[in-house]
Amino acid sequence: MNKLKNYIGKSEEAFEDINIHQVQKICATFGVKELKVGESLPHLWQWCFFVKALDPSKLGRDGHPRLGEFLPLIEDRNRMWAGGRFKFLKDLIIGKEAKKKTTIKDIQEKEGRSGKLTFVTLLHEYFQNDTLCISEEQDIVYKEPSKPKTSSDVPLEKCEFKESFNLDSTLLFRYSALTFNGHKIHYDFPYATEVEGYKGLVIHGPLLATFMINTFSKHHKDKKILEYSYQGLRPLCVPSTFRAEGRLEGKSASLWIAEGESIAHRGKVIFK
């Protein structure tokens, strides 16, 4: 663990135009109307930018960037995106250059039902014109290989608004391409099922987080989102029909992804 702590404080920067061509590909993937230069980038679409293009020699067996360079190497563990927290300070504007600064904020060892867990918290800060626009904390979990969860203990709540989704492998492939995500669990069926033990191709956690916040925004166009947090409880695989649901609680709203009577992801927005 002492060696892992040496990674805390490491940082790196990336620069990229929030270019209209990439934005239109995102619009097509989500089936929404095209946006224009000068308009605000929708929440969480920044995940489709600032991605390192690494050659194959720098990738691990799972298709992710090889560990031990920026992120720590932890042997014999599967890596997953567990959740995160956002503060939205100012909109990113389409057509302008932006900067992303990533810092390893914390590393913690924990013991879970499936064995040892190592949580790495990254701080992502997004700037335009030297102004901080978005502050994001991302939680990555390294877990010992185990059978993936098929249910969660979180009870299904009564919702006030919802949207239904029916995903297939094509959308997963397109989202992987947009985010330049090489993780094989999202597109390589034999790897996902035979190596990591999933029942099918896994829906991206960030994609589910996006569906939750989009559902809130669609039903509450008059609300300005200030903060957003989300957490993965169990994986979802395609083909899958699920619901993004939620309910208001004063100046906040609880959100969740439900498949049948089981909650797979949950989140919360704070708005004004």
C-alpha angles and dihedrals in degrees: 000000000000090000090051091053088061088071092062110107096025111136141182136185134218131188127203142156113247085230124196094228093063090042092055090052089054090049090052092048093052094038096237131135117280119265128218138228109275095032124113120270108241119247116286095006088112085080087076091063137057094041119151115238102217126183117242094261089067095054128094127229090270093056093251121120107283114264126236096061112074097345118048122262113239112179124233096006133124115227123222139173102244103181144286151207132245139199113195108205102160136356121262108234123226113241098029131102117254137187129221121199117192123195129179099237104178145350122204134179118216139169118235137178090268095047136266118003129193117198120201116191117204125194112214117190120189120202138185120185088357090299119126107237105168132019115196132181112199123195117210119187126203108202135181112254109274140146109288117250116258098189141021134223093229110111119235111252132211109265133212097196135017148166128206125223134192110192131192136185092267093066091046090052092049093048090049088052093048092051094036086234111167096182103136096214088078100054112006106081097187091049094046094048104030102034104031098024102236121149091234144332110331122238110233114257091222089053091055090046088053093051090053096051092041090054091052092048093048092054097039108039091159093060122092111212113226101171137012133187130180139178134195114228101174137349125266121209133198136285088051138147111202141155133235105212139170150157136216121251107183108286092355138056133213115224133188145169112233128192108187105316095333127094114222102175134012136193147168135218128199114203145167 
